[in-house]
Structures are given as C-alpha cells and as structure tokens.
Amino acid sequence: MKRDDTTFDVPAQLGVMRRYARSLTRDDVEAEDLVHDALVRAYERRGSFDAEPAAAGTGKGGGSRGGEAGGGARLRGWLLSVLHNVFIDRRRSRVAEARREADSLDLAETSAAPAQEHRLRLAQVRGAFMALPEEQRAALHLVAIEGLGYAEAAATLGIPQGTLMSRLSRARATLRAMEEGGAGEGPARLRIVGGTDEPTR
C-alpha cells in the first residue's frame, strides 16, 4: 500500500497542474477552480490509473530525471490529461449553457415584444369565452381545452352528440366574430349561425 501511495503522489504534481491550468484558462482564479475539479476527478478515478501498466514511454536515452522516469512521469501525464478533459468538459458545459440562455433570450424577446398586445389579446379571448352561455362554454372547454372527443364530451354533459355539435358551433361563431373584429356582434351572429353543424373534427 505504501508503494501505491508513493506512485500516486499527487501533491508533487500540483505545480505542473497549476501551470497548465493557467495556460488553459488565462485566469488565476479559474485555474485554481480547474485544478480543484481535476483533483476531485483524479481521486474519483484513481483506480483507472492504478490499473495502467508500468511506464512504457520513457526510453533509455530520454534524459529522464531519477524517479520521475517511472511512476512520477506517468502520473504527471495522467493528471494533465485529466485536467485537460475537465477543462474541455467545463468549456462545453459553458457553451451549452450560453446557447440555452441565448435561446431563452430570443424566445423571451420574440414573445415579450408584443407583451401588452398579447396580454390584451388573451384578455379579450378569455372575456369572450367567459361571456359565452354556460352550456356553450362547457362544451367548448371539454373539447378545445380538455381535448375530449365529441362522443366523450357529449356523454360527460349528458346530451346528444348533435346538441353538443350545435353548442360548439355557436360558441366558435362567437369567438370567430371577435377574431374578425366584430366581437360586439357576437350575440347576433350566434343567433344567425344556429342549428345543425356537421362535425369539424
């Protein structure tokens, strides 16, 4: 176990990690955060380092310095690789977050630009809907809002399907009148449309 602790001498590599982190981030504070995250990941994945074979890439004539020719050099390379991967992950995460924020901002701008007009529109629609006779309002709510089929909605209200269709037609005619700018004429149009509509769904 003692030999393993010596092989995984992370504190001896902190200087190298900090230098590389500063080179990547160009910011001392962010570099320290990067080193911290890399150390956490390194200790979490320590087993993958221990499972690697002994150093194979340091040739005889490479001018290696003492103990660093073995586990020290291999650990340094492994830690720098971990640090680099953490840096890439953090950058990708920030890019993705920035993209989400930009998308949210674009969506907010496109939907908020006509905010007052949109709010007024919703108020008008809601007002027209709430002004419908109760039986028409109930029929339209079940079909348009709750998504019930005609037969199911008719059964829910305890009325024939033909009656349901008539109520839906009258309700839609009133809302259509508002859409065409004649909301005030809704009741008149309602009486004119009346009658037997064929299913439109």
RODO-2510 file (C-alpha; in nm, 4 decimals, decimal comma):
residues 201
     n   res          X          Y          Z
     1     m     0,0000     0,0000     0,0000
     2     k     0,2843     0,2336     0,0807
     3     r     0,4318     0,1788    -0,2645
     4     d     0,0968     0,2664    -0,4176
     5     d     0,0783     0,5898    -0,2175
     6     t     0,4224     0,6829    -0,3417
     7     t     0,3215     0,6121    -0,7015
     8     f     0,0108     0,8294    -0,6645
     9     d     0,1994     1,1298    -0,5267
    10     v    -0,0444     1,3951    -0,6493
    11     p     0,0851     1,6844    -0,4335
    12     a     0,4189     1,6590    -0,6120
    13     q     0,2398     1,7373    -0,9396
    14     l     0,0354     2,0361    -0,8216
    15     g     0,2828     2,2891    -0,9606
    16     v     0,2663     2,1325    -1,3049
    17     m    -0,1122     2,1169    -1,2913
    18     r    -0,1437     2,4807    -1,1875
    19     r     0,0861     2,5978    -1,4631
    20     y    -0,1071     2,4046    -1,7238
    21     a    -0,4386     2,5237    -1,5828
    22     r    -0,3261     2,8877    -1,6031
    23     s    -0,2138     2,8290    -1,9588
    24     l    -0,5568     2,6922    -2,0482
    25     t    -0,7732     2,9422    -1,8635
    26     r    -0,5528     3,2543    -1,8643
    27     d    -0,7032     3,3372    -1,5265
    28     d    -0,5539     3,2541    -1,1853
    29     v    -0,8856     3,2095    -1,0051
    30     e    -1,0366     2,9968    -1,2779
    31     a    -0,7141     2,7974    -1,2952
    32     e    -0,7403     2,7118    -0,9262
    33     d    -1,1016     2,6029    -0,9759
    34     l    -0,9940     2,3887    -1,2688
    35     v    -0,7172     2,2239    -1,0689
    36     h    -0,9587     2,1568    -0,7843
    37     d    -1,2116     1,9911    -1,0162
    38     a    -0,9354     1,7918    -1,1823
    39     l    -0,8079     1,6682    -0,8461
    40     v    -1,1577     1,5594    -0,7484
    41     r    -1,1953     1,3669    -1,0724
    42     a    -0,8472     1,2210    -1,0426
    43     y    -0,9153     1,0804    -0,6956
    44     e    -1,2547     0,9532    -0,8082
    45     r    -1,0884     0,7698    -1,0978
    46     r    -0,7719     0,6718    -0,9169
    47     g    -0,8389     0,3088    -0,9928
    48     s    -0,8029     0,3662    -1,3662
    49     f    -0,4516     0,4996    -1,3101
    50     d    -0,3519     0,2133    -1,0824
    51     a    -0,4774    -0,0318    -1,3434
    52     e    -0,2473     0,1056    -1,6121
    53     p     0,0737    -0,0837    -1,6897
    54     a     0,4068     0,0444    -1,5703
    55     a     0,5624     0,3334    -1,7610
    56     a     0,6449     0,2267    -2,1119
    57     g     0,7036     0,5501    -2,2976
    58     t     1,0215     0,6732    -2,1294
    59     g     1,3101     0,5424    -2,3366
    60     k     1,6580     0,4762    -2,2126
    61     g     1,8159     0,7778    -2,3745
    62     g     1,5463     1,0287    -2,2954
    63     g     1,7325     1,2087    -2,0228
    64     s     1,4713     1,1229    -1,7563
    65     r     1,5303     1,2601    -1,4116
    66     g     1,5566     0,9972    -1,1426
    67     g     1,2282     0,8725    -1,0029
    68     e     1,0220     1,0761    -1,2473
    69     a     1,1183     0,8353    -1,5242
    70     g     0,8666     0,5864    -1,3869
    71     g     0,5501     0,6402    -1,1896
    72     g     0,6088     1,0133    -1,1422
    73     a     0,6210     1,0922    -1,5124
    74     r     0,3302     0,8609    -1,5820
    75     l     0,1247     1,0213    -1,3049
    76     r     0,2065     1,3688    -1,4334
    77     g     0,0873     1,2799    -1,7824
    78     w    -0,2259     1,1158    -1,6448
    79     l    -0,3110     1,4140    -1,4225
    80     l    -0,2561     1,6617    -1,7050
    81     s    -0,4833     1,4507    -1,9215
    82     v    -0,7488     1,4523    -1,6515
    83     l    -0,7113     1,8285    -1,6107
    84     h    -0,7400     1,8843    -1,9843
    85     n    -1,0526     1,6698    -2,0043
    86     v    -1,2103     1,8608    -1,7172
    87     f    -1,1274     2,1866    -1,8949
    88     i    -1,2929     2,0627    -2,2155
    89     d    -1,5992     1,9433    -2,0231
    90     r    -1,6315     2,2774    -1,8461
    91     r    -1,5973     2,4677    -2,1716
    92     r    -1,8591     2,2520    -2,3422
    93     s    -2,0899     2,2977    -2,0476
    94     r    -2,0488     2,6744    -2,0634
    95     v    -2,1078     2,6799    -2,4372
    96     a    -2,4221     2,4721    -2,3944
    97     e    -2,5402     2,6941    -2,1101
    98     a    -2,4706     3,0079    -2,3133
    99     r    -2,6639     2,8589    -2,6048
   100     r    -2,9581     2,7786    -2,3780
   101     e    -2,9521     3,1292    -2,2354
   102     a    -2,9365     3,2789    -2,5838
   103     d    -3,2266     3,0623    -2,6978
   104     s    -3,4234     3,1594    -2,3897
   105     l    -3,3446     3,5253    -2,4502
   106     d    -3,4525     3,5010    -2,8129
   107     l    -3,7726     3,3277    -2,7101
   108     a    -3,8361     3,5848    -2,4398
   109     e    -3,7754     3,8697    -2,6821
   110     t    -3,9999     3,7278    -2,9530
   111     s    -4,2777     3,6529    -2,7081
   112     a    -4,2330     3,9624    -2,4948
   113     a    -4,2024     4,2143    -2,7744
   114     p    -4,5789     4,2453    -2,8163
   115     a    -4,6351     4,1730    -2,4478
   116     q    -4,9063     4,4329    -2,3954
   117     e    -5,0814     4,3444    -2,7176
   118     h    -5,0551     3,9740    -2,6404
   119     r    -5,1868     4,0272    -2,2900
   120     l    -5,4747     4,2321    -2,4244
   121     r    -5,5453     3,9624    -2,6798
   122     l    -5,5567     3,6938    -2,4149
   123     a    -5,7839     3,9079    -2,2019
   124     q    -6,0174     3,9554    -2,4969
   125     v    -6,0267     3,5850    -2,5741
   126     r    -6,0816     3,4979    -2,2109
   127     g    -6,3509     3,7619    -2,1806
   128     a    -6,5284     3,6343    -2,4904
   129     f    -6,5016     3,2767    -2,3668
   130     m    -6,6351     3,3620    -2,0222
   131     a    -6,9194     3,5609    -2,1803
   132     l    -7,0459     3,2528    -2,3632
   133     p    -7,3618     3,0909    -2,2303
   134     e    -7,2780     2,8261    -1,9750
   135     e    -7,3742     2,5298    -2,1938
   136     q    -7,1597     2,6561    -2,4837
   137     r    -6,8715     2,7376    -2,2532
   138     a    -6,8837     2,3888    -2,1022
   139     a    -6,8922     2,2203    -2,4417
   140     l    -6,6042     2,4259    -2,5782
   141     h    -6,3963     2,3746    -2,2664
   142     l    -6,4302     1,9964    -2,2768
   143     v    -6,3430     1,9712    -2,6468
   144     a    -6,0941     2,2553    -2,7032
   145     i    -5,9201     2,2698    -2,3664
   146     e    -5,9513     1,9222    -2,2184
   147     g    -5,9242     1,7509    -2,5572
   148     l    -6,2244     1,5226    -2,5193
   149     g    -6,3751     1,3670    -2,8285
   150     y    -6,7241     1,4693    -2,9324
   151     a    -6,8858     1,1489    -2,8085
   152     e    -6,6998     1,1639    -2,4778
   153     a    -6,7805     1,5300    -2,4257
   154     a    -7,1458     1,4700    -2,5074
   155     a    -7,1554     1,1801    -2,2612
   156     t    -6,9868     1,3957    -1,9961
   157     l    -7,2548     1,6634    -2,0380
   158     g    -7,5331     1,4083    -2,0669
   159     i    -7,6553     1,5432    -2,4020
   160     p    -7,6863     1,4012    -2,7535
   161     q    -7,3821     1,4482    -2,9733
   162     g    -7,5829     1,6589    -3,2152
   163     t    -7,6672     1,9015    -2,9354
   164     l    -7,3013     1,9180    -2,8419
   165     m    -7,2078     1,9984    -3,2008
   166     s    -7,4658     2,2757    -3,2144
   167     r    -7,3317     2,4322    -2,8951
   168     l    -6,9755     2,4098    -3,0217
   169     s    -7,0739     2,5746    -3,3473
   170     r    -7,2427     2,8627    -3,1694
   171     a    -6,9501     2,9114    -2,9323
   172     r    -6,6987     2,9072    -3,2161
   173     a    -6,9065     3,1521    -3,4150
   174     t    -6,8971     3,3988    -3,1266
   175     l    -6,5197     3,3671    -3,0894
   176     r    -6,4744     3,3895    -3,4657
   177     a    -6,6711     3,7115    -3,4674
   178     m    -6,4267     3,8536    -3,2151
   179     e    -6,1364     3,7319    -3,4302
   180     e    -6,2767     3,9247    -3,7245
   181     g    -6,3041     4,2374    -3,5170
   182     g    -6,6751     4,2139    -3,4548
   183     a    -6,6809     4,0811    -3,1029
   184     g    -6,9637     4,3184    -3,0200
   185     e    -7,1801     4,1494    -3,2789
   186     g    -7,1284     3,8093    -3,1219
   187     p    -7,4823     3,7529    -2,9912
   188     a    -7,6384     3,8444    -3,3269
   189     r    -7,4042     3,6172    -3,5163
   190     l    -7,4684     3,3495    -3,2584
   191     r    -7,8379     3,3531    -3,3392
   192     i    -7,7780     3,3623    -3,7124
   193     v    -7,5373     3,0652    -3,7183
   194     g    -7,7531     2,8364    -3,5018
   195     g    -7,8647     2,4924    -3,5973
   196     t    -7,7158     2,1755    -3,7227
   197     d    -7,3431     2,1741    -3,7842
   198     e    -7,1555     1,8801    -3,9183
   199     p    -6,8568     1,7614    -3,7084
   200     t    -6,5481     1,9600    -3,7943
   201     r    -6,3035     1,7159    -3,6300
***
